Amino acid sequence: MICTTKEQGGLGVLNLSTQNEALLLKNFHKFFNKENIPWVKLIWEKYYANGRMPQNKRKGSFWWRDLLKLLNKFKGMASCQINDGSSCFLWEDIWNGHNLKLDCPQLFSFAKNTNLTLRKAKEMNNLYSGFFLPFSVQAFEQFQGLEQLLGELHLEDEPDRWCYTWGTNIFATKKLTSVLSAKRKLILFSRDFGKLAVRTSIKSFSGSY
């Protein structure tokens, strides 16, 4: 109630935890868009050369490892507009409106390297070599779709551009704070609703005896 906006009947007090999280996530915006900043260049060159990418395995400085705990939250509200394809996973990330892990689940189960960047996939001379063979019927159909998709994709020399759920590639801390606040409220509501459902079930069960 305290952190609810005044328009919604609350006091409009800023949730400092949510605000801090939004400010930290802005570092991912700078990183994945490869902005011309010394620390961005340093991390890419030191830890993620040769097509490697940040994932669940955390490495680097204490600050960077701590920041990587928020990576899934960033990816959950971001999608990639492909240019050079080097900052985007082929399977795990949303790019150009596609999420191949969800769109091609049968083919995904045959993939040898699920952490392949889009650029590395595009550079493969033989796309079959990236999969365990033979395919199932469904997986083969999805493979043909992937071949066509990659064939129609033209990579550029410029860095990829990451866009957000509010419809632009401009990182707006205020808008992200609103998104995070809404998700936090939904989680709390779901938790409270679950507790209420359990209490109701217990009462109903007790009343039947």
N, C-alpha and C positions, 0 to 999 in steps of 0.2 A: 504493500500500500504506500509506503514511504517513497519508494523509487518509481511508482507509477506516475505517468505524466499528469500534469494539472488538467489537461483536456479530458483525461479519463477518470478524473476524480481523485487523483493522488496528490502528493506534495511536490513531485517533480525533483526529488533529491537524486543527484547523480550517483549511480552505483560505481564506486571507484574500482572495484575488481573488474567489472565489465569494461570500463573505460581503459584500464591498464592493458587488458587483453587485446582490445582493439588497436591500441598504439603499438603493442608488440607485433601483431599480425601485419602491420604496415611494413615491417622489415622483410617479410616474404614477398610483398608486392615489389619492393626494390630488387630483391634477389632474383626472382623468377623473370622479371622484365629486364634483367641485366643492365640496370642503370649504371651510369658512368660514375661510380663511387668507389673509392679505394677498397673498403672492406668487402664489397660485392665481388670485385675482381679477384681479391685475395682468396676468398673462400672457393670460388669457382675453380681457380687455377690450382689451389693446393689440395682440395678434397674431391673435386668432381670433374677432373680432366678425363679425356678418352670416353666420353659418353656416359659417365657415371652420374647418378642423381641422388638427392636426399631421399631417404626412405625410413623405414622403421628402425634400422640400425643407426644409432647416433654416434657421430664422431666429430672431433674438432674441439674448439675451446669450450670452456664451461658455459659461457654465454650462448654459444651456438647450439650446444647439446640441449640446453634448457629450452631454447626457442623451438627446437624441433619437436618438443612435446605438443606444440600447437599446430603442427603441419597438417594434420587431418582436418582440423577446423578450417584452415585456409583453403585446402582443396575442396572442402564441402561447400564452399560458397564461391568458387572460382572455376572458370573454364578457359581454355587456351585457344587463341586465334593463331593458327600456325603460320610462322614465317620460315625460320630455319629448322624447327622441329627438335631442337636440342634440349629444351627445358621441359619437355612433356613426355610422359610415359605413353607408350602405344596402347596398353591395356587398361591401366588403372585410372588415367586422367580423362576428363571430358575435353574433347578437342573438336573444333569445327562442328559442334552439335552431336558428336558421337561419343558413346561410352562403350568401347568394344567388349569389355568384360561382361557387361549386361546385355549388349546387343548380340554377341556371339558366344554364348556360354559354352556350347559344345566345342567350338574351335579353341577357346581359351584353355580348356582342359587338356589339349594336346600340345600347348605351347611349351617349349623347352626353357625359355627365359621370359618370365612374366614381368621382369623389370627392364624391358627393352625400351629405349627411347624411340620416339617416332622417326627421328633422323636415322638411327641405326637400322631400323626396319626398312626404311626407304633405300638405304645404301646396300642392302643385301642383294648379292647377285642371284642367289637362288632362294626364294622365299620358303620353299619346302624344307630347307635345312633348318629352319627355326622351329620345326614341329616334329613330334613323334609320329611315325607312320606305322601302319596305314590309318587313314581317317575313317571315321564313321560316315554314313551318308549325309547326315545333317552337318557335321563338321566340314565335309568337303564342299558342300554348298556355301557355307559361311566363308570358307577359304577363298572360293572364287569371288565372293563379294569383297573380301579384303584385298585381293589382287587388283580388282578394278578400282577400289577406293584409293589405294596407294599409287596406282598408275595414273590416276587423274590429279594427284596431288603434286604441285610444283613448289619446291622449297626455294626460299629467298635467302639472301645474305644477312638480312636484318634479324634481330632477336624476336622471339615469339612475343605476343602481347596477351596478357591475362585480363579477362573481364570478370565482372562480378554480378551477383544476383540482382542488383539494382539496375542492370542494363548498360553499364559503361565500363571502360577500362581505367577510369579515374578512381583511385582509392579514396573513399570518403570515410574518415574515421567516425563521423557523426552517424552516417547511415549504417556502418558496420556495428556501432554500439547499439543501434535500434534492433538490428537483426539478432545480435547476440542476446539482447535483453528479452526479445520475443521467444527465442529458443529456450532460454533459462526459465521463463514463465511456463512454457509448455512442459518442460521436464518436471517442474515443481507440481504443476497441475496433474500430470500423469501419475506422479508419485502419490499425491494426496488422494487421487481418484482410486488408485490401486489399494491404498490402505482402507479407504471407505468400503470398497467392494469386499475386502477380506473381512472387515468387521460385520458387514451385512450378512455375509455367508455364514459366519460363526453364530450370529444371533439366530438366523433362520435354522441352522443345524441344531442349535441348542433348544429352540422352541419346538422342534419336532419330537422331542422326547419328554 
